[in-house]
Amino acid sequence: MTNSTNQYIKPITTKINASGNIEIGGCDLVDLVEKFSTPLYVIDEATLCGICNDYKKAFEKYPKVRMMYASKALCTSAVAKLLSDEGFGFDTVSGGEIYTVYKAGVDMSKVLFNGNNKSFDELSLAVELGVGRFSTDNFFELALLNEIAQSKGKVVDILLRITPGIECHTHEYIQTGHLDSKFGFDLTQIDEAVELILGEYKNLKLYGLHAHIGSQIFETSIYADEIEILVKEIVRLNEKYSLNLDEINIGGGLGVKYVDSDVPPSTFEIGDIIINKLNEVIEKYNIEPPTVFLEPGRSIISTAGVTLYTVGSSKQVPHGRKYVAVDGGMADNPRPAMYQAEYLAEVVNKKESEKTEKVTIAGRFCESGDILIKEIELPELDEGDILCVYNTGAYNYSMASNYNRVQKPAMVMVNNSSADLIVERETLDDLISHDIIPDRLRL
């Protein structure tokens, strides 16, 4: 089966140029650092568009698919605009993500609002801006959303998010489909929720069910299992309550290749599995083909992104590891500390060097756990060398912090030998822009 872009560690335009430096999107990474400094997030537009095309091709045999990019992976105005142009809708989980895609000019009818504790202000904003679907997560939200919609004289379109009882073999913190989860209605609560919608909540219109089974998924059969559960439940609800529910949202979660040992399925393999299962349940339950929402996030953006760092100090522990520190770390990439995530890195300006050493790449933040990569073989590093860490497009910038009062990095998008700034580097004044010293302390 054909490979898809999520199965590559590096952006598809990565190569060594005539200067012996790594180049992405036709841009020499050394030149990018000279212009934009480090740490620097870099997004390769060709890779991002490539994975979008992979998904569209993988599902072209099933016309009733709505691709919804999971914005939590990386949400910036430029990324939203590009993905909207590629035909994607957006799965959002906060007022901030909703506002970002709105200001980027996204068709709000193609936006879904998800999350387990949406606030009054966030729901009000989403209703006001015309978000197309609300994935309602609990009884509290049903009541609150109905109240808000009623006050604005609107009827809003919803899905019920359920926990299907499927547990995928991924990190404990990114499993969301098993029964003991903070997300969604238990299967035993669905009827009560439906009866409230049909009875009291006249400003909510139910279209179907939503489930999400996890993240960084390498298994394939669980998607088929999820579809079986969702369709079976929709058929039951349609028969019991004389409904015409015809939408299922199966979430996202397809994994990517961070290191050589990772073997994620291709989008084409997942597409075949999902479409074959849909055709099976359509025939089994004698139903019209349902509309299927798919919410890829990591697999859309991760491979397109790299992070560039400048090497600083180093330390050889007697009879132990050699630590090499860079000018970023857990504040711009918290995943190694949170999930024990692994990455591949290369030296941008010494790709052809034959002399190597095994080192541990340490961050610059005041935590012993601020380690980006343990025990990696690299050309011998010197102060000022540039390190490129691959596959950092997802959950790096979106989870970044100002820990130690360090400014968040800039982000550029590269394509056809040009680099466009899409997120400005924070300044010291940005860091203190919301600080207030009370007058009583100024006396």
N, C-alpha and C positions, 0 to 999 in steps of 0.2 A: 504494500500500500504506500502511496505517496506520502513523503514527510510533510509536516506542516511547520510553520515558523516557531511554534511553542516548543518544538523538539530541538532547537538550536540554543546553545549557550550564549553565543555572540550575535549582535545585530548582523543582518544579512549582508551589509555593505562593508563589514570589517575586513581590512587588508593591511599589508605592510607596503608603505609607499617608497618612492625612490630615495628618500632621506633615511630609510630604515626605521621610521616611526610608524606607530599604529595610526590608521586613518579610518574614520567612520563617516558615512554620508559624504564622502569626498573631502572631508576636513581633517587635516593633520591635528591630532589631539594635543601635540605640543603647542601648536599655534593657538588652539582654543584656550589653553591654560594661560598663555601669554596675554591673551585679550581679555579673558573673563575671570582669571584667577581660580583658585581651588579652595575648598571642595567645590565641585561643579557637577551638577546633574546634566546628562546629555541624552536627548531622545532622538532616535533615528527615525525619520518620517517614513522612509521606504519600508523599514521593518514593521512599523505600526500599520501601514496600509496593506502590507503583505499578509499579516495575520487576519485583518478584516476580510480580505478577499478569500483567504482560506476558509473562514467561517461561512461566508456567503456561498461558496462553491460546495462546501460540505453539506449544506442544507437546501440546495436548490431544488432537490426532488420533492421537497415537502413545502408547498407554497405558503402555508399558514404558520410561518415562524416569524416572531418579532424579536430581533436581536436588541438586547438592552445592556449596554456597557455598565458594569458595576463600578460606579464612580469612586467608591472608597479606595480602590487600588491606586488611583492617581487622578485628582480632579483639579485641572487648571483651565482657564478660559480657552487657551489655544488648543489643548487636547480635546476639549469638548467640541470646539468648532470643527476640528478635523474629523472627529468620529461622527459628528452629525452629518457632515458632507459625505461620509462613507455609508450613510443610511442607517446608522445605529440610533436607537433610543437610549434612555439612561435610567438605570436603577440607582436611586439616590437614597441616602440614609440620614440626611440632616437638612436643616434650613439653609446652611451654608452651601451644600452641594446643589440644592435646588436653585438658589440665587445665582450661583456660578454659571450653571447651564442656561438659566434664563437670560443672564446678561450676555452670554455668548451667542444668543440668537437662536437657541434650540426650540423646536416645535414642542411646546409643553404638553401637548396631547400624547407625545411619545415618551413621557417621563413617568416613572413609577416611584412612589415614596414608600420605603420599607423601614423597619426598625421596631424595636420592642418597647420604647418609651418616648414616643414622639410628644413634644410639648404642645401646649395650646398655641403658642406663637408660631411654631413650625407648621402645625396643621392649618392654622389660619392663613399663613403665607401660601401654602400649597394649594388650598382651595381657591384663594384669591387669584393665583397665577394660572389656574386651570390645569394642574397636574392630572394626567390622564388616568392613572390607576393608583389606588392606595392599597398596599398590602397590609391589612389590619391584623394585628398581632395578639390582641387580648380584649377582654370584655370592657375594661376601662376605656380603651381607645375607641371601641365601637360607640360607646355612649358619648364620648367627647367629640368625635368626628361628626356624629349625627347632629349634636347641638350646634357645632360651628357651621355646618352646612345649612342647617335650618335658619340660623341667624342671618346668613347671607343669601337666603332664598335660592339655594342650589341643591341639586341632587348629585352626589359624587359616586363614582364608579369604583368598586372595591373587589379585592380578592381576600379570601381568608387564608392566612398563613398557618400551616399545620406542621406538627412534628410527626413525620411518617414512621419513626421508629427504625430508621436505617442508620447504622453506625459504620462509617468508613474508616479505614486504617490510616489516619493522618494524625497530626499533633492534637492532643487533647483540647487545646484552646481554640482550634479551628474546626472542630466537629460541631455541626449545628443541627443535624437531622435526627439525632438519637433522642430517646424519650426524655432523658434527664437533661433538658436544655432550657435556657432562659427564653428561647424563641418560640413563638407560635402556640396555637391551640392544640391541646391533646386531642387525639381522635375521638375520645369519649365526650368532648365538649362541643363538637361541631354542630350537632343538632340544636343545642341550646342557642348557639350563636345565630344559626340560620333562622330559628323561630323569632329571635329578637329583631332581626333584620326585616323579616316578613311582617312582624307585628308592630312593634313600637317605633322602629327606626325607619321612618318613611323617607328620609333624605339620604339613604344609602341604597345603592343598587348593586347586587351581588352578581359577578360574572363567572367566578370560578375559584380555584384553589391554588395555593402557592406553597412550595416546600423548597428547602435548600439543604443539601446533605453534607456540605463541608467545603474545604478549600485545599488546594494542592493535591487533588485526587488523581491517583494513577489507576485505580480500579475502573473497570468498564461496566460490569454487570449491575452495579448499584443504580445507574441511570435507568436501566430497564425495570428494575425493582420499583423505583420511585414512580415511574410512569404508570405501572400497574396499580399501585396504591392510589394515586391521584385519580385516575380514570375510573377505577372501581368505586371510589367514594363519590365522584360526580354523578355516575350512573345511579347510585343508590339515592342520592339527594334529589335528583331529577324525578325519580319515580315516587319517592315518599312525599315530596312537597310540590309536585307538578311544576317543576322549574325547567329552565332551558339553559343551564350552565354549560359553557362550551370553551372555557379557557383554563389551561393549566400552565403554571409557571414552575419550571423544574430547576430554577436557580442556575448556578454556574459551577465554579470550582475546579475546572480542568487544570491539571498541574503543568509545570514548566520544567525545563532542564537547567538546574543551577550548577550541577557538577556532573562529571562524566558518568557517575554511577546512577544518575537519575534517568529513568526510561518512561517518560510520560506518553500516553497515547496521543495520536495525532487528532486534529479536529475532524479529519475525514473518517477515522475509525469511530469516533464518538458519534459523528453524524449518521453513519450507517446503523449503528446500534440503536440510536434514538428513533430514527425513521422506521427501521424494521419493527421495533417494538410498537410504535404508534400504529402502523398498519395492522399489526397483530391484534391490538386491543380494539381497533375500529371494527375489525371483522368479528372478534370474540363477543363484543357487547352490542354489535349492530348499531353503531352510532355514526353521526356525521363526524368528519375529521375535526378535532378540536384545534383551536388556536393555541400555539405553544410559545410561551415566553422563555427565552434563554438569557442568562445573565453572566456572560464571561467578563472577568475583570483582570485578574493576574495574567491569564493566558493571552489577553489582548495587548497589554502594555509592558509586561515585565522584560521580555527579551529585547524590546526596543530601547531600553534604558541602560546606561552605564553611569558610574560615578568616578570622577577623577580626583585624585589626592596628590599632594606633594609630600615626599618623604622628609622626615625630620631626624629626630634622634634615634639612636639604637643602643641596645644593651645586651651584652652577652652574659648570661647567668653562668657562673663557673659550673662546669659539668652538667649544664642544663640548656634551656632554650636560648635562642637569640631573638630578642624582641626588636622589631623595627616599627617606629611610630609614624603615623601620618597625621595630617592636619584636620581630620574629621574623626568619625567614629559613631558611637551609639546615639548621638543626638541627630545625626542625619541618616543613620541606618540602625534602628533598634532591634532588628530581627535576630541577629546572632545572640544577643543577650536575652531576648524574650523566648525565642523558639529553637535556639541552638542551630540556626540556619547556617548553611554552608555556601560558600561562593568561590568562583574561580577569578583570579586576578592575573594581570600581566603588566610588565614594565613597559610603558609607552615608548620610551626613548632608548631602550636597550634590547629590543626584541631579538636581535641576532647574536647577542652575547652568548658565549659558550660557557663561561664560568658561572656556576650556580651555587646556591646555598639554601638550606632549609631554614625558614624563618617563620615567626608568628607576627602577624600584622596587628599592631595595637593601636587603639584610638587615643585621642589626646584628652579625653575627659576623665575626671577624678573618680573613677570606679575601677576596681580590680577586674570586674567583668567586662570592661570595655575592650573586647577583643573582636576584631572583624574576621580574621581568618587564622586558624591554627595550623601550624606546620605545613607551609606551602613552599614548594621548590621554585625559586625565582633566580634570575641573574643577580649577582652581588649588588646590593643596593647602596647608594650613596645619598647623602643629604642633597635635596633638590631634584632627585629623580621623580618622575610622574608615574603613579600607579593607577591602572584602570581596573576597576572591579565590575565584572559583567553581571547582567541580568538584575539590575536594581531599579527597573522602572516601576515595579509594584511595591507598595507599602514601605517605601523609603521616605520620599518627600511627604507622603500623606500622613506618616506617623512621626515626622521629624519634630523636634522640640528645641527650646532655647536653653537646655540644660547647661549649667555653668555660665549662663548669660552669654552664650555664643550665638552669633547671627546665623540664621538659616542660609544655606547656599543658594546661588543662582541656578537657573535652568535654561538650557538652550535647546533648540530643535535644529537638527542638521539635515540638509538635503541638497543634492546636486552641488556640492562644494560650497554651500553657503550656510551660515549659522545665524539663527535669529534668537534673540533673547526673549524667552516667554515667561520667566519669573525673575524679577530683579533680586540681587543679593541684598539681604537686610543690612541696614547700617546700625551703628551704635545708637543713633538717635531713634531709629525704629524700635530698638529694644526698650527704651525708656519712654516711648511716646504715650503710653497709657498709665504711667506711674504718676501718682499724686502725693505730694507732701502736704498734710493738713496744716492749716494756718497756725494751729496751736504749737506745732513743732518748729515753726519759723521764728517764734518769739525769742 
